[in-house]
């Protein structure tokens, strides 16, 4: 039996990172080392209990921590930084530096947990710029450009790079901004500013499987932006699917952004990197939470992210969850909340204002 290849995971205790670590643990080909700020957190300890998984204490926004992590000489890295703590500028800096440090330490395959570069996709219309997506999208464009440029220049044998681009999580129907409200008569309603555009929802359970495919198929995945989704659906589609699966009446009721935003923000006058709390010093470049999520709702709600090639994804992962209806039946979705997003979980638990790594609402 061949020796397992070590994969460094940054962001392993977040909503995306957990299924990635679980997939690496279950694979005969890999072991995982997970960089985490808090070795004793419930999520970290759950990961540590898995076979072929070890923890390494450190933070995503520390160059010494990043050097120490990559000094373990992993074969590959899966990197997802937390924009809700770092903010747009710091995520851009540490995202680029993590990539550069990986190259310094000789990593063979680098997976960047990417999101849609909304500003570019929307034709540079500033109404669609928001920090936590566009920072990741800029970094993704940069590292793909490096990889393609080196290949075209005949530089072989360097670091393979791949993007795993996710949209909003299907699991956010349990938690966060996609959770419906139960009415007194037992029916459910989604009240939010979404238009009727299709949104590329991804079932988190499949994120680990796509990550394994990238690692197992370097010839196909090198310099690939693998943009994934389970199904591209509108909120009227979500409500109709819920009724079809559960038999419970459900509707989508659009509401103006100016009415929705003050009801949804985590605390009054929050900034986009809200997880650091209200009293952290910030400069004028930091968007407010309302500015950030106004663009977020416009982009997804208008269907500007519905660009996934579902036929290609069927070929990459034939066993993937194929539809929202299939996912609802698998998880026995009933419209009631369950904890998914780490930042919200920490906030509810009173564990301080800073979230752990890798949590993003995309």
C-alpha positions as CSV (number, residue, x, y, z in Angstrom):
1,X,0.0,0.0,0.0
2,X,1.4,3.4,-1.0
3,X,2.1,6.0,1.7
4,X,-0.6,8.5,2.3
5,X,0.0,12.0,1.0
6,X,-0.3,14.8,3.5
7,X,-2.8,17.6,2.8
8,X,-2.7,20.8,4.8
9,X,-6.2,22.2,5.4
10,X,-6.6,25.8,6.3
11,X,-10.2,26.5,7.2
12,X,-10.9,23.0,8.3
13,X,-13.3,23.8,11.1
14,X,-15.6,25.8,8.9
15,X,-18.7,24.8,7.0
16,X,-16.8,23.8,3.8
17,X,-13.7,22.6,5.6
18,X,-15.4,19.9,7.7
19,X,-16.5,17.7,4.7
20,X,-13.1,18.2,3.1
21,X,-11.3,16.9,6.2
22,X,-13.8,14.0,6.5
23,X,-13.3,13.1,2.9
24,X,-9.5,13.1,3.3
25,X,-9.7,11.0,6.4
26,X,-11.8,8.4,4.7
27,X,-9.7,8.2,1.6
28,X,-6.9,5.6,1.4
29,X,-4.7,8.1,-0.3
30,X,-4.4,11.0,2.1
31,X,-4.0,12.3,5.6
32,X,-4.8,15.8,6.8
33,X,-3.2,18.3,9.0
34,X,-5.6,21.1,10.0
35,X,-4.5,24.5,11.0
36,X,-6.8,25.8,13.7
37,X,-6.7,28.7,16.2
38,X,-8.4,26.7,19.0
39,X,-7.3,23.1,19.4
40,X,-9.9,22.5,22.1
41,X,-13.0,23.7,20.3
42,X,-15.8,21.2,19.7
43,X,-15.3,21.3,15.9
44,X,-11.5,20.9,16.2
45,X,-11.8,18.0,18.6
46,X,-14.4,16.3,16.4
47,X,-11.9,16.5,13.5
48,X,-9.0,15.3,15.7
49,X,-11.0,12.1,16.5
50,X,-11.1,11.1,12.9
51,X,-8.4,8.7,11.6
52,X,-5.5,10.2,9.7
53,X,-6.2,13.7,11.0
54,X,-3.9,15.8,13.2
55,X,-4.3,19.4,14.4
56,X,-1.8,22.2,14.3
57,X,-2.3,25.4,16.3
58,X,-2.0,28.6,14.4
59,X,-3.9,31.4,12.7
60,X,-4.7,32.2,9.1
61,X,-3.5,35.8,9.5
62,X,-0.1,35.1,10.8
63,X,2.9,34.7,8.5
64,X,4.8,32.6,11.1
65,X,1.8,30.3,11.4
66,X,1.6,29.9,7.7
67,X,5.3,29.1,7.3
68,X,5.1,26.7,10.2
69,X,2.1,24.9,8.6
70,X,3.7,24.6,5.2
71,X,7.0,23.6,6.7
72,X,5.4,20.2,7.4
73,X,6.0,19.6,3.7
74,X,2.4,18.7,2.7
75,X,1.9,17.2,-0.8
76,X,-1.1,19.4,-1.2
77,X,-3.1,22.2,0.4
78,X,-6.7,23.1,0.6
79,X,-7.1,26.8,1.7
80,X,-10.2,28.7,2.7
81,X,-9.7,32.0,4.5
82,X,-12.4,33.7,6.6
83,X,-13.3,37.0,5.1
84,X,-15.7,37.8,7.9
85,X,-12.8,38.1,10.3
86,X,-10.0,39.2,8.0
87,X,-12.0,41.8,5.9
88,X,-11.5,42.3,2.2
89,X,-8.0,43.9,2.3
90,X,-6.4,41.4,4.8
91,X,-8.0,38.4,3.0
92,X,-6.4,39.6,-0.2
93,X,-3.0,39.9,1.5
94,X,-3.0,36.7,3.4
95,X,-4.6,34.8,0.5
96,X,-1.7,35.8,-1.8
97,X,0.9,35.2,0.8
98,X,-0.4,31.7,1.6
99,X,-0.1,30.8,-2.0
100,X,3.4,32.3,-2.2
101,X,4.5,30.5,1.0
102,X,3.1,27.2,-0.3
103,X,5.3,27.6,-3.4
104,X,8.3,28.4,-1.2
105,X,7.8,25.1,0.7
106,X,7.4,23.0,-2.4
107,X,3.7,22.1,-2.3
108,X,2.7,20.0,-5.3
109,X,-1.0,20.8,-5.5
110,X,-2.7,23.9,-4.2
111,X,-6.5,24.1,-4.0
112,X,-8.0,27.6,-3.4
113,X,-11.5,27.6,-2.0
114,X,-12.8,30.2,-4.4
115,X,-16.0,32.1,-4.9
116,X,-17.5,33.9,-7.9
117,X,-15.7,37.1,-8.7
118,X,-18.9,39.1,-8.7
119,X,-17.6,42.5,-9.7
120,X,-15.9,41.0,-12.8
121,X,-18.8,38.8,-13.7
122,X,-21.2,41.7,-13.5
123,X,-19.1,43.7,-16.0
124,X,-17.4,45.9,-13.3
125,X,-20.7,47.3,-12.1
126,X,-20.0,48.6,-8.6
127,X,-23.5,47.7,-7.4
128,X,-22.4,44.1,-7.4
129,X,-19.1,44.5,-5.5
130,X,-18.9,42.9,-2.1
131,X,-15.8,42.2,-0.2
132,X,-15.9,38.6,1.0
133,X,-16.5,37.2,-2.5
134,X,-14.4,39.6,-4.6
135,X,-11.3,39.2,-2.5
136,X,-11.4,35.4,-3.1
137,X,-12.2,35.9,-6.7
138,X,-9.2,38.2,-7.3
139,X,-6.9,35.7,-5.6
140,X,-8.3,32.9,-7.7
141,X,-7.7,34.8,-10.9
142,X,-4.2,35.6,-9.9
143,X,-3.1,32.0,-9.0
144,X,-4.7,30.6,-12.2
145,X,-2.9,33.2,-14.2
146,X,0.4,32.2,-12.7
147,X,-0.3,28.5,-13.4
148,X,-1.3,29.0,-17.0
149,X,1.5,31.4,-17.7
150,X,4.1,28.9,-16.4
151,X,2.6,26.1,-18.4
152,X,2.6,28.2,-21.6
153,X,6.2,29.2,-20.8
154,X,7.2,25.5,-20.6
155,X,7.8,25.5,-16.9
156,X,6.7,22.0,-15.9
157,X,7.0,20.2,-12.6
158,X,6.0,23.2,-10.4
159,X,2.9,23.5,-8.2
160,X,-0.4,22.5,-9.7
161,X,-3.2,25.0,-8.9
162,X,-6.9,24.4,-8.9
163,X,-9.9,26.5,-7.9
164,X,-13.0,25.0,-6.2
165,X,-15.6,27.7,-6.7
166,X,-18.8,27.4,-4.6
167,X,-21.9,29.5,-4.4
168,X,-24.3,29.7,-1.5
169,X,-24.6,26.6,0.5
170,X,-27.8,24.5,0.2
171,X,-27.3,23.9,3.9
172,X,-28.0,27.6,4.5
173,X,-31.6,26.7,4.3
174,X,-31.0,25.4,7.9
175,X,-29.0,28.4,9.1
176,X,-28.3,32.0,8.2
177,X,-29.8,34.1,5.5
178,X,-31.8,31.3,3.7
179,X,-33.7,30.1,6.7
180,X,-37.5,30.4,6.3
181,X,-40.0,31.5,8.9
182,X,-42.7,29.3,10.2
183,X,-46.1,31.0,10.3
184,X,-48.8,30.5,12.9
185,X,-50.8,28.3,10.6
186,X,-47.8,25.9,10.1
187,X,-46.9,27.1,6.6
188,X,-43.5,28.5,5.8
189,X,-42.4,31.7,4.1
190,X,-39.0,32.9,2.7
191,X,-39.1,36.7,3.1
192,X,-36.0,38.3,1.5
193,X,-34.8,40.6,-1.3
194,X,-34.1,37.9,-3.8
195,X,-35.5,38.4,-7.3
196,X,-36.5,35.3,-9.3
197,X,-33.0,34.5,-10.7
198,X,-31.5,31.1,-10.4
199,X,-28.9,30.6,-7.5
200,X,-26.2,27.9,-7.8
201,X,-26.8,26.1,-4.4
202,X,-24.2,23.5,-3.3
203,X,-24.8,20.7,-0.9
204,X,-21.9,20.9,1.6
205,X,-21.5,17.1,1.7
206,X,-20.3,17.1,-1.9
207,X,-17.5,19.7,-1.3
208,X,-15.2,17.1,0.1
209,X,-15.9,14.7,-2.8
210,X,-15.1,17.4,-5.4
211,X,-11.9,18.2,-3.5
212,X,-10.9,14.6,-3.6
213,X,-11.6,14.5,-7.4
214,X,-9.2,17.5,-7.8
215,X,-6.4,15.8,-5.9
216,X,-6.9,12.4,-7.5
217,X,-7.1,13.8,-11.1
218,X,-4.3,16.4,-11.4
219,X,-4.1,16.1,-15.2
220,X,-7.7,17.3,-15.5
221,X,-7.8,19.6,-12.5
222,X,-4.6,21.6,-12.9
223,X,-5.4,25.2,-13.8
224,X,-9.1,24.4,-13.6
225,X,-11.7,26.5,-12.0
226,X,-14.2,23.9,-10.9
227,X,-17.4,25.8,-10.3
228,X,-19.8,23.6,-8.5
229,X,-23.5,23.5,-7.7
230,X,-26.1,20.9,-6.8
231,X,-28.9,22.7,-8.6
232,X,-29.5,26.3,-9.8
233,X,-32.8,27.3,-8.3
234,X,-34.8,30.5,-7.6
235,X,-36.6,31.1,-4.3
236,X,-40.0,30.3,-5.8
237,X,-38.4,27.0,-6.9
238,X,-37.2,26.5,-3.3
239,X,-40.6,27.1,-1.8
240,X,-42.3,24.8,-4.4
241,X,-39.8,22.0,-3.8
242,X,-40.2,22.3,-0.1
243,X,-44.0,21.9,-0.5
244,X,-43.5,18.9,-2.8
245,X,-41.2,17.1,-0.4
246,X,-43.0,17.9,2.9
247,X,-46.6,18.6,1.9
248,X,-46.4,21.8,3.9
249,X,-47.5,25.0,2.1
250,X,-44.6,27.5,1.5
251,X,-44.1,30.7,-0.4
252,X,-41.5,33.3,-1.3
253,X,-42.4,36.9,-0.5
254,X,-39.9,39.4,-1.9
255,X,-39.3,42.4,0.3
256,X,-37.3,45.6,-0.4
257,X,-33.6,45.6,0.6
258,X,-34.2,48.7,2.8
259,X,-36.7,46.8,4.9
260,X,-34.8,43.5,5.0
261,X,-31.3,44.7,5.9
262,X,-31.9,46.2,9.4
263,X,-33.8,43.0,10.3
264,X,-31.0,40.6,9.2
265,X,-27.7,42.3,10.2
266,X,-25.9,40.6,13.1
267,X,-25.9,43.8,15.2
268,X,-26.7,47.4,14.5
269,X,-24.2,49.3,12.2
270,X,-22.2,46.1,11.7
271,X,-19.3,46.0,9.2
272,X,-18.7,43.4,6.6
273,X,-16.1,41.7,8.8
274,X,-18.7,41.7,11.5
275,X,-17.3,38.6,13.3
276,X,-14.5,40.8,14.9
277,X,-17.2,42.6,16.8
278,X,-18.3,46.2,16.8
279,X,-15.4,47.8,18.7
280,X,-12.5,46.6,16.5
281,X,-10.7,49.6,14.8
282,X,-11.3,49.7,11.1
283,X,-10.3,52.0,8.3
284,X,-12.6,53.6,5.7
285,X,-12.0,50.8,3.1
286,X,-14.1,48.4,5.2
287,X,-17.6,48.0,3.8
288,X,-20.6,48.0,6.1
289,X,-22.6,44.8,6.5
290,X,-25.5,46.5,4.7
291,X,-23.3,47.6,1.7
292,X,-21.8,44.1,1.5
293,X,-25.1,42.2,1.5
294,X,-27.0,44.6,-0.7
295,X,-24.6,43.6,-3.5
296,X,-24.8,39.9,-2.3
297,X,-28.6,39.8,-2.7
298,X,-28.5,41.6,-6.1
299,X,-25.9,39.3,-7.6
300,X,-27.4,35.9,-6.5
301,X,-31.0,37.0,-6.6
302,X,-30.8,38.2,-10.2
303,X,-29.2,35.0,-11.3
304,X,-25.8,36.4,-12.3
305,X,-24.1,33.4,-10.7
306,X,-26.1,30.8,-12.5
307,X,-23.2,29.9,-14.8
308,X,-22.5,26.3,-13.7
309,X,-22.0,23.5,-16.3
310,X,-24.2,20.8,-14.7
311,X,-23.4,18.2,-17.4
312,X,-19.7,18.7,-16.7
313,X,-20.3,18.2,-13.0
314,X,-22.2,15.0,-13.7
315,X,-19.1,13.7,-15.4
316,X,-16.8,14.8,-12.6
317,X,-18.9,13.4,-9.8
318,X,-21.5,10.9,-11.0
319,X,-22.6,10.2,-7.4
320,X,-23.2,13.8,-6.6
321,X,-26.5,15.0,-5.1
322,X,-28.4,16.0,-8.3
323,X,-31.1,18.3,-7.1
324,X,-32.6,20.4,-4.2
325,X,-35.4,17.8,-3.9
326,X,-32.9,14.9,-3.5
327,X,-31.0,16.9,-0.9
328,X,-34.2,17.8,1.1
329,X,-35.1,14.1,1.2
330,X,-31.6,13.0,2.2
331,X,-31.4,15.5,5.1
332,X,-35.1,15.3,6.0
333,X,-35.4,19.0,5.6
334,X,-38.4,20.4,7.5
335,X,-37.7,24.2,7.4
336,X,-36.5,24.3,11.0
337,X,-33.0,25.6,12.0
338,X,-29.9,23.6,12.6
339,X,-26.4,24.9,13.2
340,X,-24.2,25.0,10.0
341,X,-22.3,28.3,9.9
342,X,-19.4,28.5,12.3
343,X,-19.5,32.2,12.8
344,X,-23.1,32.2,13.8
345,X,-22.6,29.2,16.0
346,X,-19.8,30.9,17.9
347,X,-21.8,34.1,18.2
348,X,-24.8,32.2,19.6
349,X,-22.6,30.3,22.0
350,X,-21.1,33.5,23.4
351,X,-17.6,32.3,22.6
352,X,-16.3,35.7,21.7
353,X,-16.5,37.9,18.7
354,X,-13.9,36.3,16.5
355,X,-15.0,33.3,14.5
356,X,-12.8,30.3,13.6
357,X,-11.3,29.7,10.2
358,X,-12.9,29.1,6.9
359,X,-16.5,30.2,7.5
360,X,-18.0,32.1,4.6
361,X,-21.4,32.9,3.4
362,X,-20.9,33.1,-0.3
